[in-house]
Amino acid sequence: MILIMAWRNLWRRKRRTLITSGTVAFGLLFSIIVTGAKDYGYTKMINTSASMGLGHVTVQPVGYLESPTLDKKFANATAVRDAVLATPGVTSAATRIIGQAMYSSALKSVGGSFIAIDSSRETAKTNLFWGALTEGRVCAKDAPEVVVGVRLAEKLNLKIGKKLVYTATGAHGELVSDMARVTGLFKTGIEEVDGSMAIMPLDRVRATLHYGKDEAGIMAVFISDRRNAGTVRDAVAERIGGGDKETLSWEKTQSEVAGMIRVNRVVNTIFQVFVGLIVAAGILDTILMSVFERKREFGVMLSVGCSPRRLFGLLIAESMMIGLTGLVLGLLLSAPVYRYLHTTGLDFNSWAPEGTTYEASGIPLDMVMKVDLYGESLAVIVAVLFLLTVAAGLYPALKASGVPPVESMKNV
């Protein structure tokens, strides 16, 4: 009965109800777009960072994180990879060696980094550099070939087909060298990466560094949902055992990215709380105005036997109805906007100078803004807006139900 009365009372003043519900609806739309953009941005950044070498989860020698030298390695990489791939949530695993080297050409020498990979098991999804190829092809599995960044090629005057000599510290601390022919160039847009990184065949680098045939520097593990990195890390660690290996999630191996995301989340939360309070203040003002206008009506209700508790419940029910109506309108309003931003997005590349790439913590940023809202994020947004709407009705309801009937029936 109270719900029916509350619903009828709302539509006695249709304009005010629609304005108040519209406030909730636009608050919901704003929160969905902002949170969806953040969820998409975080996932995109983490996936991109993972594809630059270490994966979402990393199996590595103990102590490698603190001192990533080439003498740190683990054996039985094939068995480790098979165990990792059998772990629920894992989509792929890449055996890699990551290290520092000195690159030389006929022109000069420069320092840089390299990633040795099994090109037959790599894709553009697990290897950012494959997707960033601008010229040539990927290197063969065990041939003396190399793919380099465009800026590194410019520094050394390298072109497709030219030779590059690299020198590194081997597995036993000795200096080792080898020659490779350039088969491809990549461009990530990150100056530091394009000017220092080279991708080489895993088997060739193993032989050069005096690694065993089944030894590796790290195992980069890729998962279907980056939010499950901790769970997958624990499952992988249990499958492969400890000993000379440790298993870390991206939050540990890419701590700078994780720290930036944590700070961004705090700022986003504060901003959305502020927006929510503005919405609640608008609702409070509207409901309070309605209460003052209906003061005489409430006095009549109290004088004919309606209890203060029942009146309080009626006004809270009205607040709930406003909240639910606003949320339904907000979901209907958000659906087409979300669909467009989720599938097409807003392309800001035309706003940036030609050839400009933006980065954060050394990770190239996607200039197409899309949204990808997680189900739990939507549930939190809806619940918070609904509770704010109900909370906004508490003071007016208490005020209306606490005034004596005679006082309430006075003209105001």
C-alpha positions in Angstrom: 0.0 0.0 0.0 2.8 2.4 0.9 4.6 1.7 -2.4 1.4 2.4 -4.4 0.8 5.7 -2.5 4.5 6.7 -3.0 4.3 6.0 -6.7 1.1 8.1 -7.1 2.5 10.9 -5.0 5.5 11.2 -7.4 3.4 11.7 -10.5 1.3 14.4 -8.9 4.2 16.7 -9.8 5.5 15.1 -13.0 8.0 17.8 -14.0 9.7 17.7 -10.6 9.8 13.9 -10.6 11.3 13.8 -14.1 13.9 16.5 -13.3 15.0 14.6 -10.1 15.0 11.3 -11.9 16.9 12.9 -14.7 19.6 14.0 -12.3 20.0 10.4 -11.2 20.0 9.2 -14.8 22.7 11.6 -15.9 24.8 10.8 -12.8 24.6 7.2 -13.8 25.5 7.9 -17.4 28.5 10.0 -16.3 29.7 7.3 -13.9 29.3 4.5 -16.4 31.3 6.4 -19.1 34.0 7.5 -16.8 34.4 4.2 -15.0 34.2 2.3 -18.3 36.9 4.4 -19.8 39.1 3.9 -16.8 38.5 0.1 -16.8 39.3 0.0 -20.5 42.4 2.2 -20.1 43.8 0.2 -17.2 43.3 -3.1 -19.1 44.8 -1.7 -22.3 47.8 -0.3 -20.5 48.4 -3.6 -18.5 48.0 -5.8 -21.6 50.4 -3.5 -23.6 52.9 -3.5 -20.8 52.7 -7.3 -20.6 53.3 -7.7 -24.3 56.5 -5.7 -24.0 58.3 -8.6 -22.4 57.2 -9.8 -19.0 53.6 -10.9 -19.4 50.8 -10.7 -16.9 52.6 -13.3 -14.7 56.3 -14.0 -14.8 58.2 -17.1 -13.9 61.8 -16.2 -13.3 64.9 -17.1 -11.4 65.0 -16.1 -7.7 66.5 -12.7 -7.4 66.1 -11.8 -11.1 63.7 -8.9 -10.3 66.3 -7.2 -8.0 69.2 -8.0 -10.3 68.2 -8.9 -13.9 71.5 -10.3 -15.1 72.1 -13.0 -17.8 73.7 -15.4 -15.4 70.3 -15.9 -13.8 68.4 -18.7 -15.6 66.3 -21.8 -15.0 66.3 -25.2 -16.7 63.6 -27.4 -18.1 61.8 -24.5 -19.8 59.7 -26.8 -21.9 58.3 -28.7 -18.9 57.7 -25.4 -17.1 55.8 -24.0 -20.2 53.6 -27.1 -20.4 52.7 -26.8 -16.7 51.9 -23.2 -17.1 49.7 -23.8 -20.1 47.7 -26.4 -18.1 46.8 -23.7 -15.6 43.2 -22.4 -15.8 43.0 -18.8 -17.0 46.3 -19.0 -18.9 46.0 -18.2 -22.7 49.7 -18.5 -23.7 53.2 -18.6 -22.4 56.4 -17.4 -24.0 59.9 -18.6 -23.2 62.3 -15.6 -23.3 65.7 -14.3 -22.5 65.9 -10.5 -21.7 69.2 -8.7 -21.2 71.5 -5.8 -22.1 73.9 -5.7 -25.0 76.2 -3.4 -26.9 75.3 -3.0 -30.6 77.8 -2.2 -33.3 77.7 -1.5 -37.0 80.3 -0.1 -39.4 79.2 3.4 -38.2 79.4 3.2 -34.4 78.4 1.4 -31.2 75.5 2.0 -28.8 74.1 0.3 -25.7 70.6 -1.2 -25.7 68.4 -4.1 -24.6 67.2 -7.3 -26.3 64.5 -9.9 -26.0 65.2 -13.4 -27.3 62.0 -15.1 -28.4 60.7 -18.2 -30.1 59.1 -16.5 -33.1 57.0 -19.6 -33.9 55.1 -19.2 -30.7 54.7 -15.4 -30.6 51.8 -13.3 -31.9 51.1 -9.6 -32.0 48.9 -10.0 -28.9 51.7 -11.4 -26.8 54.5 -9.4 -28.5 54.0 -5.6 -29.0 56.9 -5.4 -31.4 55.4 -7.9 -33.9 52.3 -5.6 -34.1 54.6 -2.6 -34.5 56.5 -3.8 -37.5 56.9 -1.1 -40.1 59.2 -2.8 -42.5 60.5 -6.3 -43.2 59.6 -9.5 -41.4 60.0 -11.2 -38.0 63.2 -13.1 -37.4 63.3 -16.8 -37.9 63.4 -19.2 -34.9 67.2 -20.0 -34.9 68.7 -18.0 -37.7 71.3 -15.2 -37.2 68.6 -12.5 -37.6 67.4 -9.5 -35.7 64.5 -7.0 -35.7 65.4 -3.6 -34.3 63.6 -0.3 -33.5 63.6 2.4 -36.1 65.5 4.9 -34.0 68.2 2.2 -33.2 68.5 1.6 -36.9 69.0 5.3 -37.6 71.7 5.5 -34.9 73.6 2.6 -36.4 72.7 3.4 -40.1 71.0 0.0 -40.4 68.7 -1.1 -43.1 67.0 -4.4 -44.0 69.7 -6.9 -44.9 72.5 -5.1 -43.1 74.6 -6.8 -40.4 74.5 -6.0 -36.7 77.1 -7.2 -34.2 76.1 -7.5 -30.5 78.2 -8.1 -27.4 76.8 -9.2 -24.1 77.8 -10.9 -20.9 77.3 -14.7 -21.1 75.9 -17.2 -18.7 79.2 -17.6 -17.0 80.2 -13.9 -16.8 82.3 -13.9 -20.0 81.9 -11.5 -22.9 80.3 -13.1 -25.9 79.5 -11.7 -29.4 77.6 -12.7 -32.5 76.5 -11.2 -35.7 72.9 -10.9 -37.0 71.3 -9.6 -40.1 68.4 -7.1 -39.9 65.2 -8.6 -41.2 62.7 -6.0 -39.8 62.1 -2.6 -38.2 59.5 -1.8 -35.6 58.1 1.5 -34.3 56.2 1.7 -31.0 56.3 5.5 -30.8 58.3 5.4 -27.5 61.6 7.0 -28.2 63.5 5.1 -25.5 62.2 1.7 -26.8 62.6 2.4 -30.5 66.1 3.7 -29.9 67.5 0.7 -27.8 65.5 -2.5 -28.3 66.2 -5.5 -30.5 64.4 -8.8 -30.9 66.4 -11.9 -31.6 65.8 -15.7 -32.1 65.8 -17.6 -28.8 67.9 -20.6 -29.9 70.6 -18.5 -31.5 70.9 -16.3 -28.4 71.0 -19.4 -26.1 74.0 -20.7 -28.1 75.7 -17.3 -28.0 75.2 -16.9 -24.3 76.2 -20.5 -23.6 72.8 -21.4 -22.2 71.6 -25.0 -22.2 69.2 -26.0 -24.9 66.2 -26.0 -22.6 67.3 -23.0 -20.4 65.5 -19.7 -20.2 65.7 -16.3 -18.6 62.0 -15.9 -17.9 58.6 -17.3 -18.8 56.1 -14.7 -19.8 52.6 -15.9 -19.0 49.5 -14.3 -20.5 46.0 -14.6 -19.1 42.5 -13.9 -20.2 41.6 -11.5 -17.5 44.3 -9.3 -15.9 42.2 -9.0 -12.7 43.0 -12.7 -12.0 46.8 -12.2 -12.1 47.1 -13.0 -8.4 45.0 -16.1 -8.6 46.9 -17.4 -11.7 50.2 -16.5 -10.1 49.5 -18.7 -7.1 48.2 -21.6 -9.3 51.3 -21.4 -11.5 53.6 -21.3 -8.5 51.9 -24.4 -7.1 52.2 -26.3 -10.4 55.9 -25.6 -11.1 57.1 -25.6 -7.6 59.7 -23.3 -6.0 63.4 -24.1 -5.8 65.4 -21.8 -8.1 62.2 -20.1 -9.6 59.7 -17.6 -8.3 56.4 -16.5 -9.8 55.3 -12.9 -9.8 52.3 -11.0 -11.1 52.5 -7.8 -13.2 51.9 -5.7 -10.1 55.3 -6.8 -8.8 57.3 -6.9 -12.1 55.8 -3.7 -13.4 55.5 -1.8 -10.2 55.7 1.6 -11.8 52.6 0.9 -13.9 50.8 -0.6 -10.9 51.6 2.4 -8.8 50.3 4.9 -11.4 47.1 2.9 -11.7 46.6 2.9 -8.0 47.0 6.7 -7.8 44.7 7.1 -10.8 42.0 5.0 -9.1 42.1 7.0 -5.9 41.8 10.3 -7.9 38.9 8.8 -9.9 37.2 7.6 -6.8 37.4 11.0 -5.1 36.1 12.7 -8.3 33.1 10.3 -8.6 32.3 10.7 -4.9 32.2 14.4 -5.5 29.9 14.0 -8.4 27.7 11.7 -6.4 27.4 14.2 -3.6 26.4 16.9 -6.1 23.6 14.5 -7.4 22.6 13.8 -3.8 22.5 17.5 -2.9 20.2 18.1 -5.9 17.9 15.3 -4.9 17.9 16.5 -1.3 16.9 20.0 -2.3 14.1 18.8 -4.5 12.7 16.4 -1.9 13.0 19.0 0.9 11.1 21.5 -1.2 8.4 18.9 -1.8 8.1 18.2 1.9 7.6 21.9 2.7 4.9 22.2 0.0 3.1 19.2 1.4 3.4 20.2 5.1 -0.3 20.7 5.5 -1.1 17.4 3.7 1.2 15.6 6.2 -0.5 17.3 9.1 -3.9 16.0 7.9 -2.5 12.5 7.5 -1.0 12.5 11.1 -4.2 13.9 12.6 -6.4 11.2 11.1 -4.3 8.4 12.5 -1.3 8.0 10.2 1.7 7.2 12.5 5.0 9.2 12.2 6.7 5.9 11.3 4.3 5.2 8.5 4.7 8.8 7.1 8.5 8.3 7.4 8.3 5.1 5.4 6.1 6.8 2.8 8.7 9.5 2.1 11.5 7.0 2.1 9.5 4.9 -0.4 9.2 8.0 -2.6 12.9 8.5 -2.5 13.4 4.9 -3.5 11.0 5.3 -6.3 12.8 8.3 -7.6 16.1 6.4 -7.4 14.8 3.4 -9.2 13.1 5.5 -11.9 16.3 7.5 -12.4 18.4 4.3 -12.6 16.1 2.8 -15.2 16.2 6.0 -17.2 19.9 6.1 -16.8 20.4 2.6 -18.0 18.2 3.3 -21.1 20.1 6.5 -21.8 23.5 4.9 -21.3 22.9 1.8 -23.5 23.4 3.4 -26.9 26.2 5.7 -25.7 28.0 2.8 -24.2 27.5 0.6 -27.2 29.0 3.3 -29.5 32.0 4.0 -27.2 32.6 0.3 -26.6 32.6 -0.7 -30.3 33.9 2.5 -32.1 35.2 4.9 -29.5 36.4 8.4 -29.9 39.5 8.8 -32.0 41.7 11.6 -30.7 44.6 10.9 -33.1 43.5 13.8 -35.3 43.9 16.2 -32.4 47.5 15.3 -31.9 50.4 16.5 -34.1 51.2 14.0 -36.8 53.5 11.2 -35.7 53.1 12.0 -32.0 52.7 9.1 -29.6 51.8 9.6 -26.0 53.1 7.4 -23.2 52.8 6.8 -19.5 55.5 5.0 -17.6 57.1 3.9 -20.9 53.9 2.4 -22.2 52.3 3.7 -25.4 48.8 5.0 -24.9 45.9 4.3 -27.1 44.5 7.5 -28.5 41.1 6.0 -29.2 39.0 6.3 -26.1 36.8 3.3 -25.6 34.8 1.9 -22.6 34.7 -1.6 -21.2 32.8 -1.6 -17.9 33.2 -4.6 -15.7 30.0 -6.1 -14.2 31.1 -5.5 -10.6 31.9 -1.8 -11.4 28.3 -1.3 -12.8 26.9 -3.0 -9.7 28.8 -0.6 -7.4 27.8 2.4 -9.4 24.1 1.5 -9.3 24.2 0.6 -5.6 25.9 3.8 -4.6 23.6 6.0 -6.6 20.5 4.2 -5.2 21.8 4.6 -1.6 22.6 8.2 -2.1 19.1 8.8 -3.3 17.6 7.0 -0.3 20.0 8.9 2.0 19.0 12.2 0.5 15.4 11.5 1.6 16.2 10.7 5.2 16.4 14.2 6.5 13.2 15.4 4.8 11.4 12.3 6.0 12.6 12.7 9.6 11.6 16.4 9.5 8.1 15.7 8.1 7.3 12.8 10.5 8.7 14.6 13.6 6.5 17.7 13.4 3.3 17.7 15.6 0.0 17.5 13.5 -1.3 20.9 14.7 2.0 22.6 13.7 2.0 20.8 10.3 -1.5 22.0 9.5 -0.6 25.6 9.8 -0.4 27.5 6.6 3.1 28.1 5.4 
